[in-house]
Amino acid sequence: MTRFNRLLTYFFSATALWTLFYFDFLPLPLDDDVKYYFLQVLPFWLLISFGCWCLWQLGMGVYSFGECEQDYRDLLLEIKMAKDDLRTKGISV
C-alpha cells in the first residue's frame, strides 16, 4: 500500500467516524453540549494541527539543509548557473 493510499484510508476512516459521532449514530458518553461543541471544532483543530506540523517539517528541513554538504553545493552551483544564464539574456540579477 502506498503512502497516499494509506493516507486516504486514514482520512476517510476518520471522516466516517466523525460523521457517525456527529449525527449520533454512535453515542458518546458525554454531555450533549460538550459533545457537540467538541465535535464541531474537531475538524478545524485537526486542520490547524496539520498546518503546524507541515510548517515544523518545512522549518526543520530548512534548518538542517546546511548539514547536507553535497546538496548545498549543488544548489549553490545551480543558482550561479541560473544567474549566469539570465545575465547572458540581458536580465540584471
Secondary structure as UniProt FT lines:
FT   HELIX           3..22
FT   TURN            23..24
FT   HELIX           32..63
FT   HELIX           65..67
FT   HELIX           69..88
FT   TURN            89..90
//
